[in-house]
Amino acid sequence: MSTPNTPGGPGALGPFRTSEVHVPDPYPLYRRYREADPVHRAEDGSWYLFRHDDVARVLTGRGFGRGALPSRLPADCPHLRRTTAHWMVFMDPPEHTRVRALVSRSFTPRVVESLRPRIRQLTAGLVDGLAADLAGGRAADLVDRFAAPLPILVISELLGVPKEDRPWFRGRAVDLQQATSSRVARAADGFTVAEAAARELDTYFRTELARRRAAGTHTHDLIGGMLRDTEGRQDDDTLVGTCIHRRRGRACRPSDSGS
């Protein structure tokens, strides 16, 4: 791996801050760090890699762990820390292997095929909305009215989330990004907002798991599949964390269109 520059040494740049990245064209900034400080340690102790070979080595090397983010979140954000700790993206084997297998078994060809008609309907509905805006002489924002809501709607169908809950979910997913996305400029109260979102989503999915168990229903969505497959072998922290991770999806806002 490339050798990191000594902070303040020859060629070293100032601290890398994602809030300074110009999303539509971040490459000039990336190029500066790749050439002058390719293995960069940020003020919060995080490391940023700017060379392809270094990135590939970290992503494929078993000597590099994934679980740093949850432990680096503020101690006064317990729901946020617990939620992210149970996301596959922050797990290492064998835990990552176990949870990935659970999702793969639940995300069957039958589930995917059953979604096709609904995805067509959802897509057509969003396109109709854009067309209505244009016909009425109004601006039609492709990201805000199509690219952002479509993944959320599809994931909602996958999880079996009722239609009436989806606007609320998208709001919580956007709030959650205040702490978990490096491409969103974090507000001063970002962690507080994200903690509240994590708490509300945690409550929602725990309630949903309890409701389905009590009803004994056997739905063919992802939550139903995970419940059938686990049969008490998985703790609810893992199930809830997986639901929130799936639910987070691509809850982008118009200003996030380059992410």
C-alpha positions as semicolon CSV with decimal commas, in nm:
position;residue;x (nm);y (nm);z (nm)
1;M;0,000;0,000;0,000
2;S;0,110;0,356;-0,058
3;T;0,285;0,525;0,230
4;P;0,079;0,802;0,395
5;N;0,225;1,148;0,396
6;T;0,328;1,292;0,728
7;P;0,064;1,545;0,841
8;G;0,193;1,889;0,758
9;G;0,487;1,745;0,565
10;P;0,586;1,814;0,206
11;G;0,291;1,782;-0,028
12;A;0,042;1,723;0,254
13;L;-0,299;1,882;0,210
14;G;-0,542;2,009;0,465
15;P;-0,794;1,771;0,626
16;F;-1,024;1,603;0,376
17;R;-1,388;1,693;0,443
18;T;-1,671;1,534;0,248
19;S;-1,873;1,853;0,291
20;E;-1,626;2,022;0,057
21;V;-1,678;1,768;-0,222
22;H;-1,860;1,922;-0,517
23;V;-2,092;1,630;-0,594
24;P;-2,146;1,683;-0,970
25;D;-1,768;1,698;-1,024
26;P;-1,566;1,573;-0,724
27;Y;-1,272;1,454;-0,933
28;P;-1,047;1,762;-0,918
29;L;-1,046;1,740;-0,538
30;Y;-0,990;1,364;-0,546
31;R;-0,703;1,414;-0,790
32;R;-0,528;1,659;-0,556
33;Y;-0,532;1,407;-0,272
34;R;-0,441;1,115;-0,496
35;E;-0,130;1,298;-0,611
36;A;-0,025;1,464;-0,286
37;D;-0,177;1,264;0,002
38;P;-0,315;0,931;-0,129
39;V;-0,342;0,764;0,213
40;H;-0,499;1,040;0,414
41;R;-0,589;1,040;0,782
42;A;-0,876;1,275;0,861
43;E;-0,923;1,481;1,176
44;D;-1,161;1,224;1,326
45;G;-0,912;0,940;1,279
46;S;-1,077;0,801;0,966
47;W;-0,863;0,700;0,670
48;Y;-0,932;0,795;0,308
49;L;-0,768;0,614;0,018
50;F;-0,744;0,778;-0,323
51;R;-0,554;0,524;-0,535
52;H;-0,724;0,232;-0,705
53;D;-0,468;-0,028;-0,599
54;D;-0,494;0,079;-0,234
55;V;-0,874;0,073;-0,239
56;A;-0,879;-0,270;-0,405
57;R;-0,636;-0,408;-0,149
58;V;-0,846;-0,289;0,144
59;L;-1,177;-0,405;-0,003
60;T;-1,044;-0,754;-0,082
61;G;-0,800;-0,802;0,204
62;R;-0,909;-1,009;0,502
63;G;-0,682;-0,807;0,727
64;F;-0,905;-0,501;0,706
65;G;-1,226;-0,493;0,911
66;R;-1,557;-0,325;0,831
67;G;-1,698;-0,258;1,174
68;A;-1,540;0,075;1,259
69;L;-1,831;0,314;1,198
70;P;-2,076;0,196;1,467
71;S;-1,811;0,219;1,740
72;R;-1,711;0,569;1,623
73;L;-2,062;0,709;1,652
74;P;-2,136;0,924;1,959
75;A;-2,201;0,732;2,280
76;D;-2,524;0,928;2,332
77;C;-2,669;0,772;2,014
78;P;-2,744;0,418;2,139
79;H;-3,011;0,336;1,880
80;L;-2,791;0,457;1,597
81;R;-2,494;0,254;1,722
82;R;-2,701;-0,063;1,767
83;T;-2,875;-0,025;1,431
84;T;-2,560;0,027;1,225
85;A;-2,376;-0,250;1,412
86;H;-2,629;-0,492;1,261
87;W;-2,590;-0,377;0,901
88;M;-2,419;-0,627;0,673
89;V;-2,198;-0,357;0,524
90;F;-2,031;-0,313;0,864
91;M;-1,996;-0,684;0,947
92;D;-1,699;-0,913;0,906
93;P;-1,711;-1,291;0,852
94;P;-1,846;-1,512;0,989
95;E;-2,129;-1,278;1,101
96;H;-2,149;-1,114;0,759
97;T;-2,168;-1,456;0,592
98;R;-2,451;-1,567;0,821
99;V;-2,667;-1,258;0,770
100;R;-2,600;-1,244;0,397
101;A;-2,713;-1,604;0,366
102;L;-3,032;-1,519;0,556
103;V;-3,118;-1,235;0,319
104;S;-3,026;-1,441;0,012
105;R;-3,253;-1,727;0,117
106;S;-3,539;-1,486;0,182
107;F;-3,486;-1,286;-0,138
108;T;-3,593;-1,573;-0,362
109;P;-3,672;-1,576;-0,736
110;R;-4,037;-1,609;-0,637
111;V;-4,019;-1,285;-0,437
112;V;-3,843;-1,104;-0,722
113;E;-4,090;-1,230;-0,983
114;S;-4,388;-1,130;-0,770
115;L;-4,254;-0,775;-0,754
116;R;-4,240;-0,721;-1,130
117;P;-4,605;-0,613;-1,181
118;R;-4,593;-0,378;-0,885
119;I;-4,263;-0,223;-0,996
120;R;-4,416;-0,155;-1,338
121;Q;-4,716;0,009;-1,170
122;L;-4,500;0,216;-0,939
123;T;-4,278;0,331;-1,226
124;A;-4,577;0,417;-1,444
125;G;-4,733;0,615;-1,160
126;L;-4,419;0,822;-1,109
127;V;-4,387;0,886;-1,483
128;D;-4,751;0,994;-1,495
129;G;-4,680;1,240;-1,217
130;L;-4,389;1,390;-1,409
131;A;-4,604;1,412;-1,722
132;A;-4,878;1,587;-1,529
133;D;-4,632;1,844;-1,400
134;L;-4,506;1,918;-1,749
135;A;-4,857;1,932;-1,894
136;G;-4,952;2,182;-1,626
137;G;-4,655;2,403;-1,705
138;R;-4,477;2,313;-1,381
139;A;-4,112;2,215;-1,339
140;A;-4,059;1,839;-1,328
141;D;-3,759;1,744;-1,115
142;L;-3,648;1,398;-1,231
143;V;-3,454;1,321;-0,912
144;D;-3,710;1,445;-0,662
145;R;-4,012;1,299;-0,840
146;F;-3,867;0,978;-0,989
147;A;-3,508;0,876;-0,910
148;A;-3,538;0,932;-0,534
149;P;-3,880;0,781;-0,458
150;L;-3,861;0,477;-0,688
151;P;-3,600;0,278;-0,489
152;I;-3,784;0,355;-0,165
153;L;-4,114;0,238;-0,314
154;V;-3,958;-0,083;-0,447
155;I;-3,787;-0,162;-0,116
156;S;-4,115;-0,093;0,062
157;E;-4,283;-0,350;-0,160
158;L;-3,999;-0,593;-0,093
159;L;-4,034;-0,555;0,284
160;G;-4,414;-0,546;0,281
161;V;-4,443;-0,191;0,419
162;P;-4,796;-0,047;0,383
163;K;-4,845;0,231;0,129
164;E;-4,958;0,481;0,389
165;D;-4,629;0,449;0,582
166;R;-4,395;0,516;0,289
167;P;-4,371;0,898;0,297
168;W;-4,283;0,875;0,667
169;F;-4,022;0,610;0,591
170;R;-3,851;0,817;0,328
171;G;-3,823;1,105;0,575
172;R;-3,664;0,876;0,835
173;A;-3,423;0,735;0,577
174;V;-3,310;1,085;0,477
175;D;-3,262;1,173;0,844
176;L;-3,059;0,857;0,900
177;Q;-2,818;0,961;0,626
178;Q;-2,708;1,254;0,841
179;A;-2,484;1,011;1,029
180;T;-2,424;0,722;0,792
181;S;-2,346;0,874;0,452
182;S;-2,017;1,034;0,359
183;R;-2,182;1,206;0,062
184;V;-2,428;1,414;0,264
185;A;-2,310;1,732;0,433
186;R;-2,390;1,674;0,800
187;A;-2,593;1,940;0,976
188;A;-2,490;2,065;1,318
189;D;-2,762;1,848;1,475
190;G;-2,705;1,562;1,230
191;F;-2,635;1,294;1,488
192;T;-2,937;1,398;1,696
193;V;-3,160;1,380;1,390
194;A;-3,017;1,044;1,287
195;E;-3,053;0,903;1,638
196;A;-3,422;0,999;1,644
197;A;-3,474;0,834;1,304
198;A;-3,296;0,517;1,416
199;R;-3,509;0,503;1,732
200;E;-3,835;0,543;1,538
201;L;-3,739;0,286;1,275
202;D;-3,626;0,044;1,546
203;T;-3,963;0,075;1,720
204;Y;-4,153;0,032;1,394
205;F;-3,981;-0,288;1,287
206;R;-3,983;-0,446;1,632
207;T;-4,356;-0,382;1,646
208;E;-4,398;-0,527;1,297
209;L;-4,202;-0,842;1,385
210;A;-4,410;-0,892;1,699
211;R;-4,736;-0,834;1,509
212;R;-4,650;-1,089;1,243
213;R;-4,539;-1,350;1,493
214;A;-4,859;-1,306;1,692
215;A;-5,075;-1,327;1,379
216;G;-4,887;-1,627;1,246
217;T;-4,919;-1,491;0,892
218;H;-4,694;-1,621;0,615
219;T;-4,633;-1,339;0,370
220;H;-4,402;-1,369;0,072
221;D;-4,214;-1,044;0,131
222;L;-3,861;-1,017;0,272
223;I;-3,971;-0,980;0,636
224;G;-4,194;-1,286;0,604
225;G;-3,911;-1,481;0,445
226;M;-3,665;-1,391;0,719
227;L;-3,913;-1,486;0,990
228;R;-3,982;-1,823;0,828
229;D;-3,614;-1,893;0,777
230;T;-3,493;-1,798;1,123
231;E;-3,753;-1,977;1,338
232;G;-3,611;-1,814;1,649
233;R;-3,247;-1,864;1,555
234;Q;-3,184;-1,496;1,481
235;D;-3,205;-1,222;1,741
236;D;-3,436;-0,931;1,671
237;D;-3,144;-0,686;1,667
238;T;-3,018;-0,859;1,352
239;L;-3,361;-0,871;1,188
240;V;-3,440;-0,508;1,268
241;G;-3,096;-0,389;1,159
242;T;-3,134;-0,576;0,829
243;C;-3,479;-0,425;0,769
244;I;-3,351;-0,073;0,836
245;H;-3,047;-0,127;0,616
246;R;-3,270;-0,246;0,330
247;R;-3,518;0,032;0,403
248;R;-3,253;0,302;0,394
249;G;-3,212;0,232;0,023
250;R;-3,142;0,541;-0,187
251;A;-3,333;0,802;0,007
252;C;-3,165;1,086;-0,177
253;R;-3,286;1,440;-0,200
254;P;-3,250;1,670;-0,501
255;S;-2,922;1,803;-0,362
256;D;-2,787;1,446;-0,347
257;S;-2,837;1,376;-0,715
258;G;-2,471;1,308;-0,780
259;S;-2,434;1,046;-0,508
